[in-house]
Amino acid sequence: MWLTNPDCEQVISQAWACDKEGDVIDKLVGKLGVCADKLAEWNKAHFGHVGREIHKLEQQLRETHDIFHRRDLLSDIRDWRHKEEILWWQRAKSDCLRYEDANTRWFHSRASMRQTSNTIEQLLDEDGILQADPIKIDNTVITYFSSLFCSSGGHNMDAVLEGMRLKVTAV
């Protein structure tokens, strides 16, 4: 997200230009620390909290009736939502890089979260009655798919067969 802002490169260059004492490793670690601090300050000043910024703009959109101001606000909201999307993509990517090979517990927790979100707790049956009992939910699903995929008899098969070419092969 930071790279979409042209000021990012300047912040890094200024932070990297600082003089640090010590050997090469100490200088590198010191410059990285200064760079991280400056980027954190710059992030807070320029981006703040992305979600709060979107909420603030949406609130302004609800309160304004000027069409030109609304258009500008909608454009700003789109830009902030794009930044939010990049932010979440970067967080997901960093999680994958951080935990990918080293931690099977991380993968298990991801799979478990998905499993809990994919649980059917209630289901409307064919009569419109809400079923919460697991056995009744199972029966509702079986009944639905049985009726969906079973043949109700071949009605008007002649119309279907008219469009097909007959071909007889010898064995």
C-alpha positions as CSV (number, residue, x, y, z in Angstrom):
1,M,0.0,0.0,0.0
2,W,2.9,2.4,0.8
3,L,4.4,2.0,-2.6
4,T,1.3,3.6,-4.2
5,N,2.3,6.9,-2.5
6,P,5.2,8.7,-4.1
7,D,6.4,10.1,-0.7
8,C,7.4,6.6,0.4
9,E,10.6,6.5,-1.5
10,Q,11.6,10.0,0.0
11,V,10.9,8.8,3.6
12,I,13.1,5.7,3.1
13,S,15.9,7.8,1.4
14,Q,15.9,10.3,4.3
15,A,15.8,7.6,6.9
16,W,18.6,5.7,5.2
17,A,20.9,8.8,5.0
18,C,21.3,9.0,8.8
19,D,24.8,8.3,10.2
20,K,25.2,5.4,12.5
21,E,28.2,4.4,14.5
22,G,29.8,0.9,14.6
23,D,30.8,-1.8,12.2
24,V,28.8,-2.7,9.1
25,I,26.3,-4.9,10.9
26,D,25.6,-2.2,13.6
27,K,25.2,0.4,10.9
28,L,22.8,-1.8,9.0
29,V,20.7,-2.7,12.0
30,G,20.6,1.0,13.1
31,K,19.5,2.2,9.7
32,L,16.8,-0.5,9.5
33,G,15.6,0.6,12.9
34,V,15.5,4.3,11.9
35,C,13.8,3.4,8.6
36,A,11.1,1.3,10.4
37,D,10.4,4.1,12.9
38,K,10.2,6.8,10.1
39,L,7.9,4.6,8.0
40,A,5.7,3.9,11.0
41,E,5.4,7.7,11.7
42,W,4.8,8.4,8.0
43,N,2.2,5.7,7.8
44,K,0.3,7.1,10.8
45,A,0.4,10.6,9.4
46,H,-0.5,9.7,5.8
47,F,-2.8,6.7,6.0
48,G,-3.9,6.5,9.6
49,H,-6.4,3.8,10.2
50,V,-7.8,2.8,6.9
51,G,-11.1,1.5,8.3
52,R,-11.7,4.6,10.3
53,E,-10.9,6.8,7.2
54,I,-13.4,4.9,5.1
55,H,-16.0,5.2,7.9
56,K,-15.4,8.9,8.2
57,L,-15.8,9.4,4.5
58,E,-19.0,7.3,4.4
59,Q,-20.4,9.4,7.2
60,Q,-19.6,12.6,5.3
61,L,-21.3,11.1,2.2
62,R,-24.5,10.5,4.2
63,E,-24.5,14.0,5.5
64,T,-23.8,15.9,2.2
65,H,-26.3,16.7,-0.5
66,D,-24.0,18.5,-2.9
67,I,-23.6,16.3,-6.0
68,F,-20.1,17.4,-6.8
69,H,-18.9,16.8,-3.2
70,R,-20.6,13.4,-3.2
71,R,-18.8,12.5,-6.4
72,D,-15.5,13.5,-4.8
73,L,-16.3,11.5,-1.6
74,L,-17.2,8.4,-3.6
75,S,-13.9,8.6,-5.5
76,D,-12.0,9.0,-2.2
77,I,-13.9,6.0,-0.7
78,R,-13.0,3.9,-3.8
79,D,-9.3,4.9,-3.3
80,W,-9.4,4.0,0.4
81,R,-11.2,0.7,-0.3
82,H,-8.5,-0.2,-2.8
83,K,-5.8,0.6,-0.2
84,E,-7.7,-1.5,2.3
85,E,-7.8,-4.4,-0.2
86,I,-4.0,-4.1,-0.8
87,L,-3.4,-4.0,3.0
88,W,-5.4,-7.2,3.6
89,W,-3.7,-8.9,0.7
90,Q,-0.3,-8.0,2.1
91,R,-1.3,-9.2,5.5
92,A,-2.5,-12.5,4.1
93,K,0.7,-12.8,2.0
94,S,2.9,-12.1,5.0
95,D,1.1,-14.7,7.1
96,C,1.7,-17.3,4.4
97,L,5.3,-16.4,4.1
98,R,5.8,-16.4,7.9
99,Y,3.9,-19.6,8.7
100,E,3.9,-21.5,5.5
101,D,6.4,-24.3,6.1
102,A,7.2,-23.9,9.8
103,N,3.9,-24.3,11.6
104,T,1.4,-27.0,10.9
105,R,-0.7,-25.7,13.8
106,W,-1.2,-22.5,11.7
107,F,-2.6,-24.6,8.8
108,H,-4.8,-26.6,11.2
109,S,-6.2,-23.4,12.7
110,R,-7.0,-22.0,9.2
111,A,-8.7,-25.3,8.2
112,S,-10.7,-25.3,11.5
113,M,-11.9,-21.8,11.0
114,R,-13.1,-22.7,7.6
115,Q,-14.8,-25.8,8.9
116,T,-16.7,-23.8,11.6
117,S,-17.9,-21.3,9.1
118,N,-19.2,-24.0,6.8
119,T,-21.5,-25.6,9.3
120,I,-25.3,-25.8,8.6
121,E,-27.1,-25.2,11.8
122,Q,-30.7,-24.7,10.4
123,L,-32.4,-25.5,7.1
124,L,-35.8,-24.9,5.7
125,D,-37.5,-28.1,4.5
126,E,-39.8,-28.4,1.5
127,D,-42.8,-27.4,3.7
128,G,-41.1,-24.2,4.8
129,I,-40.5,-25.5,8.3
130,L,-37.1,-24.5,9.9
131,Q,-35.3,-27.7,10.9
132,A,-32.5,-27.4,13.5
133,D,-32.2,-31.1,14.5
134,P,-29.1,-32.6,12.7
135,I,-31.1,-35.8,11.7
136,K,-33.9,-33.7,10.2
137,I,-31.4,-31.5,8.4
138,D,-29.9,-34.7,6.9
139,N,-33.3,-35.9,5.8
140,T,-34.1,-32.5,4.3
141,V,-30.9,-32.5,2.3
142,I,-31.4,-36.1,1.1
143,T,-35.0,-35.5,0.1
144,Y,-34.1,-32.3,-1.8
145,F,-31.3,-33.9,-3.8
146,S,-33.2,-37.1,-4.3
147,S,-36.0,-35.2,-5.9
148,L,-33.6,-33.0,-7.9
149,F,-31.6,-35.8,-9.4
150,C,-34.2,-38.6,-9.9
151,S,-36.0,-39.1,-13.2
152,S,-39.6,-38.3,-13.2
153,G,-40.2,-40.5,-16.3
154,G,-39.4,-39.8,-19.9
155,H,-42.0,-37.3,-21.1
156,N,-41.9,-36.2,-24.7
157,M,-38.8,-38.1,-25.5
158,D,-39.7,-38.1,-29.3
159,A,-38.9,-34.4,-29.4
160,V,-35.5,-35.0,-27.9
161,L,-34.7,-37.9,-30.2
162,E,-35.7,-35.9,-33.3
163,G,-32.6,-33.8,-33.0
164,M,-30.2,-36.8,-32.8
165,R,-28.7,-38.6,-35.8
166,L,-29.1,-42.3,-35.8
167,K,-25.9,-44.3,-36.1
168,V,-25.5,-48.0,-35.8
169,T,-22.0,-49.5,-35.6
170,A,-21.0,-53.1,-36.0
171,V,-19.2,-54.9,-33.3
